[in-house]
Amino acid sequence: MATKRINLELQRLKNKNLTHIVYQPYENNIFNCWGMIEGPENTPYQGGIFYVLIKLPLDYPFKNPKIYFMTKIFHPAVSESGKICCNTVFDEWSPKNTIEYLLQLIWEHLKNPVCCCGVGANLFKNDKNRFIQTAQQWTQYYAN
């Protein structure tokens, strides 16, 4: 069932021809995919291209995927290892959710962070201007 569902999601996303997110199998393994998220405009991530690794469980969509940023990012909800530490992304997982939904949600979190548990959390809470400056520098250095 998982294989059929994943292939269906891949086809739907391909047909939508979105420009700000991409989702494709990695080395022809549909359970290990990569995603590409374009940094949203008017954010410190604008102009950046961020790659994520998406690991789908064998019982997908009944269990949520694991997603890690492969591109280094200075974000209040992403750890230094690239793990998304904001539980709101995965806490309300349902089989009706899709990889596209998750990538869109992550893109939205780049625009409007909703939790602070990652590498940039302290600056985000205490010095927004310095946070923005650092996030822009990391984007220019790592995501271009």
Rosetta silent file (secondary structure, phi, psi, omega in degrees, C-alpha in Angstrom):
SEQUENCE: MATKRINLELQRLKNKNLTHIVYQPYENNIFNCWGMIEGPENTPYQGGIFYVLIKLPLDYPFKNPKIYFMTKIFHPAVSESGKICCNTVFDEWSPKNTIEYLLQLIWEHLKNPVCCCGVGANLFKNDKNRFIQTAQQWTQYYAN
SCORE:     score description
SCORE:     0.000 S_00000001
   1 L     0.000  -40.346 -177.766    0.000    0.000    0.000 S_00000001
   2 H   -60.731  -43.649 -178.653    2.800    2.415    0.876 S_00000001
   3 H   -60.403  -44.760  179.082    4.431    2.076   -2.543 S_00000001
   4 H   -62.268  -44.539 -179.527    1.184    2.827   -4.341 S_00000001
   5 H   -63.827  -45.137 -178.825    0.480    5.847   -2.135 S_00000001
   6 H   -63.349  -45.516  178.411    3.989    7.259   -2.518 S_00000001
   7 H   -61.268  -38.277  177.215    3.916    6.862   -6.309 S_00000001
   8 H   -63.522  -44.245  178.552    0.524    8.586   -6.402 S_00000001
   9 H   -63.970  -41.744  177.817    1.856   11.505   -4.343 S_00000001
  10 H   -59.123  -44.546 -179.209    4.928   11.780   -6.564 S_00000001
  11 H   -66.082  -43.716  179.229    2.734   11.939   -9.665 S_00000001
  12 H   -61.342  -44.196 -179.744    0.342   14.496   -8.193 S_00000001
  13 H   -65.860  -38.798  177.697    3.164   16.765   -7.120 S_00000001
  14 H   -62.683  -41.246 -179.403    4.808   16.445  -10.538 S_00000001
  15 H   -68.044  -27.495 -179.995    1.521   17.379  -12.240 S_00000001
  16 H   -73.097  -25.168  177.859    1.132   20.492  -10.075 S_00000001
  17 L    55.127   46.730  177.965    4.433   21.859  -11.369 S_00000001
  18 L   -71.282  147.801 -179.907    5.129   23.844   -8.181 S_00000001
  19 L  -102.531  -22.815 -175.192    8.202   26.026   -8.248 S_00000001
  20 L   -92.795  -10.986  173.148    8.849   26.583   -4.539 S_00000001
  21 E  -140.277  145.142  177.298    8.921   22.894   -3.543 S_00000001
  22 E  -135.466  149.150 -178.265   10.153   19.755   -5.291 S_00000001
  23 E  -145.430  120.223 -177.448    9.947   16.146   -4.118 S_00000001
  24 E  -145.967  151.769  175.164   11.729   13.211   -5.798 S_00000001
  25 E   -62.739  148.902  176.891   13.017    9.732   -4.947 S_00000001
  26 E  -100.569  120.289 -179.969   16.675    9.514   -4.019 S_00000001
  27 L    51.271   45.422  176.866   18.588    6.968   -6.109 S_00000001
  28 L    60.808   21.545  176.659   15.314    5.327   -7.259 S_00000001
  29 E  -110.128  105.821 -174.629   14.279    4.476   -3.689 S_00000001
  30 E   -70.231  -11.531  177.438   10.812    5.920   -3.076 S_00000001
  31 E   -87.967  -12.604  172.337   11.167    5.429    0.695 S_00000001
  32 E  -124.058  108.935 -176.240   14.159    7.780    0.761 S_00000001
  33 E  -121.537  165.326  171.397   13.375   10.987   -1.050 S_00000001
  34 E  -120.124  148.339  175.310   14.769   14.443   -1.250 S_00000001
  35 E  -123.340  152.994  175.950   12.832   17.630   -1.213 S_00000001
  36 E  -123.819  128.946  179.407   13.819   21.088   -2.310 S_00000001
  37 E  -122.460  123.954  177.443   12.301   24.134   -0.645 S_00000001
  38 E   -83.245  133.383  179.167   12.836   27.592   -2.049 S_00000001
  39 L   -59.945  129.114 -178.531   13.304   30.260    0.603 S_00000001
  40 L   -64.698  148.814  176.843   10.152   32.400    0.859 S_00000001
  41 L   -63.423  154.229  177.680   10.267   36.048   -0.198 S_00000001
  42 L    59.756   31.670  173.551   10.611   38.703    2.499 S_00000001
  43 L  -132.200  166.011  175.986   12.327   36.289    4.882 S_00000001
  44 L   -64.037  -11.904 -176.612   15.986   35.790    5.774 S_00000001
  45 L   -96.627   -0.817 -179.735   15.799   32.650    3.600 S_00000001
  46 L   -56.003  134.327  179.570   14.841   34.465    0.398 S_00000001
  47 L    87.593   -9.101 -179.630   17.012   33.394   -2.507 S_00000001
  48 L   -92.211  152.567  173.373   18.111   30.200   -0.796 S_00000001
  49 E  -117.417  120.030 -175.276   17.510   26.647   -1.946 S_00000001
  50 E  -113.754  126.930  179.362   17.149   24.219    0.944 S_00000001
  51 E  -101.262  139.024  177.567   17.366   20.464    0.508 S_00000001
  52 E  -126.164  147.236  173.710   15.685   18.055    2.890 S_00000001
  53 E   -97.803  131.172 -178.283   15.956   14.295    3.246 S_00000001
  54 E  -118.745  115.197  179.049   12.597   12.563    3.615 S_00000001
  55 E  -106.366  115.330 -178.430   12.590    9.052    5.074 S_00000001
  56 L   -95.979  133.308  177.570    9.258    7.322    4.661 S_00000001
  57 L   -73.072  158.936  179.867    8.377    4.381    6.919 S_00000001
  58 L   -63.703  -23.251  178.983    7.259    1.099    5.375 S_00000001
  59 L  -101.336   24.837  172.814    3.811    1.667    6.896 S_00000001
  60 L   -62.664  137.967   12.273    3.417    5.140    5.362 S_00000001
  61 L   -95.265   11.892 -176.796    0.932    6.932    5.414 S_00000001
  62 L   -77.749  -21.209  173.387   -0.068    5.486    8.785 S_00000001
  63 L  -119.980  144.290 -176.417    3.214    6.603   10.347 S_00000001
  64 L   -75.123  150.474  175.961    4.755    9.985    9.728 S_00000001
  65 L   -74.060  164.447  172.375    7.947   10.449    7.705 S_00000001
  66 E  -104.624  132.832 -178.599   11.184   11.753    9.163 S_00000001
  67 E  -127.602  132.316 -179.852   12.474   14.932    7.549 S_00000001
  68 E  -130.368  136.553  172.499   15.938   16.440    7.972 S_00000001
  69 E   -72.416  125.583  175.000   17.430   19.573    6.475 S_00000001
  70 L   -90.240  -27.751  175.107   20.480   18.616    4.437 S_00000001
  71 L   -86.968  130.062  178.282   21.256   22.271    3.774 S_00000001
  72 L   -61.641  134.228 -177.542   22.538   24.024    6.855 S_00000001
  73 L  -142.153  139.133  176.089   19.951   26.531    8.052 S_00000001
  74 L   -97.523   98.060 -174.171   19.805   29.003   10.929 S_00000001
  75 L  -143.427  142.643 -176.778   16.209   28.594   12.059 S_00000001
  76 L   -68.418  -10.913 -179.125   14.587   28.542   15.503 S_00000001
  77 L  -117.027   16.421  179.504   12.885   25.186   14.823 S_00000001
  78 E  -128.130  127.530 -179.367   15.799   23.280   13.229 S_00000001
  79 L   -74.851  170.710  178.838   18.596   21.671   15.234 S_00000001
  80 L   -61.727  -27.625  179.701   22.267   21.796   14.246 S_00000001
  81 L   -82.340   -3.454  179.066   21.916   18.257   12.866 S_00000001
  82 L    94.795   -1.664  179.902   19.092   19.398   10.573 S_00000001
  83 E   -75.319  135.762  176.627   16.305   17.742   12.522 S_00000001
  84 E   -79.229  115.920 -174.279   13.074   19.682   12.705 S_00000001
  85 L   -97.399    2.509  179.718   12.490   19.978   16.426 S_00000001
  86 L   -86.446  108.406 -175.267    9.118   21.661   16.205 S_00000001
  87 H   -66.082  -20.371 -179.052    6.615   18.973   17.086 S_00000001
  88 H   -61.311  -22.561  179.098    3.678   20.824   15.520 S_00000001
  89 H   -67.221  -34.453 -173.348    4.942   19.620   12.144 S_00000001
  90 L  -117.532  -16.794 -174.510    4.393   15.968   13.100 S_00000001
  91 L   -58.720  -36.354 -176.166    2.175   15.853   16.205 S_00000001
  92 L  -102.076   37.766 -178.652   -1.048   15.951   14.285 S_00000001
  93 L   -65.445  139.491  178.241   -0.026   13.403   11.662 S_00000001
  94 L  -142.890  150.562  177.677   -2.877   11.683    9.880 S_00000001
  95 L   -59.173  -17.905  177.972   -2.942    9.284    6.907 S_00000001
  96 L   -76.526  -17.796  177.855   -4.700   12.030    4.949 S_00000001
  97 L   -70.373  155.492 -178.633   -1.528   14.159    5.165 S_00000001
  98 L  -129.855  168.858  174.735    0.926   14.037    2.288 S_00000001
  99 H   -62.656  -39.766  176.897    4.565   14.803    1.646 S_00000001
 100 H   -57.574  -44.305  178.584    3.429   17.889   -0.254 S_00000001
 101 H   -57.473  -46.404 -179.994    1.514   18.989    2.839 S_00000001
 102 H   -63.607  -44.007  179.210    4.641   18.578    4.993 S_00000001
 103 H   -63.949  -39.667  176.674    6.867   20.448    2.543 S_00000001
 104 H   -64.072  -40.808  179.603    4.307   23.262    2.318 S_00000001
 105 H   -64.229  -42.576  177.630    4.117   23.352    6.131 S_00000001
 106 H   -63.541  -41.923  177.510    7.902   23.569    6.417 S_00000001
 107 H   -58.995  -42.683  177.784    7.904   26.355    3.803 S_00000001
 108 H   -63.759  -37.462  178.655    5.301   28.191    5.910 S_00000001
 109 H   -67.855  -25.926  173.667    7.472   27.704    9.015 S_00000001
 110 H   -67.452  -34.229  178.662   10.320   29.395    7.158 S_00000001
 111 H   -76.791  -42.505 -173.817    8.032   32.411    6.769 S_00000001
 112 L  -138.387   86.036  178.816    6.534   32.307   10.265 S_00000001
 113 L   -60.091  138.189 -178.486    8.364   30.201   12.857 S_00000001
 114 L  -113.165   -6.167  176.759    5.973   28.921   15.513 S_00000001
 115 L  -147.683  161.936 -176.383    8.355   27.354   17.994 S_00000001
 116 L  -130.519   99.429  179.498   11.842   27.866   19.285 S_00000001
 117 L  -144.741    2.768 -174.374   13.887   24.784   20.007 S_00000001
 118 L  -106.282 -161.640 -172.168   16.623   24.848   17.364 S_00000001
 119 L   -61.995  -33.405 -178.151   19.960   26.433   16.623 S_00000001
 120 L  -101.213   12.607 -172.578   18.611   29.989   16.268 S_00000001
 121 H   -59.931  -47.247 -176.740   16.056   29.836   19.085 S_00000001
 122 H   -63.781  -45.012  178.576   17.801   32.122   21.582 S_00000001
 123 H   -65.874  -38.774  179.629   18.511   34.873   19.074 S_00000001
 124 H   -59.046  -40.207 -179.091   15.007   34.592   17.632 S_00000001
 125 H   -76.275  -37.303 -167.805   13.556   35.173   21.112 S_00000001
 126 H  -108.665  -22.447 -177.417   16.016   37.787   22.354 S_00000001
 127 L  -150.881   79.825 -173.391   17.528   39.673   19.413 S_00000001
 128 H   -58.292  -40.828 -178.808   15.385   39.469   16.280 S_00000001
 129 H   -63.148  -43.610  178.494   17.617   41.786   14.215 S_00000001
 130 H   -68.614  -34.940  175.719   20.727   39.723   14.907 S_00000001
 131 H   -59.502  -49.625 -178.730   18.741   36.545   14.229 S_00000001
 132 H   -60.292  -44.333  179.850   17.674   37.871   10.805 S_00000001
 133 H   -61.115  -44.978 -179.908   21.217   38.955    9.988 S_00000001
 134 H   -66.638  -43.163  179.047   22.659   35.552   10.927 S_00000001
 135 H   -61.721  -39.701  177.443   19.929   33.643    9.060 S_00000001
 136 H   -64.773  -42.167  179.252   20.610   35.748    5.944 S_00000001
 137 H   -63.118  -44.222  178.758   24.347   35.072    6.208 S_00000001
 138 H   -64.229  -39.760  179.290   23.807   31.322    6.547 S_00000001
 139 H   -62.051  -45.936  179.902   21.390   31.370    3.621 S_00000001
 140 H   -64.710  -37.146 -176.418   23.902   33.163    1.414 S_00000001
 141 H   -79.523  -44.233 -172.499   26.726   30.869    2.460 S_00000001
 142 H  -100.220  -24.786 -169.693   25.014   27.464    2.577 S_00000001
 143 L  -111.982   17.185  177.420   21.868   27.720    0.421 S_00000001
 144 L  -112.135    0.000    0.000   23.082   29.374   -2.775 S_00000001
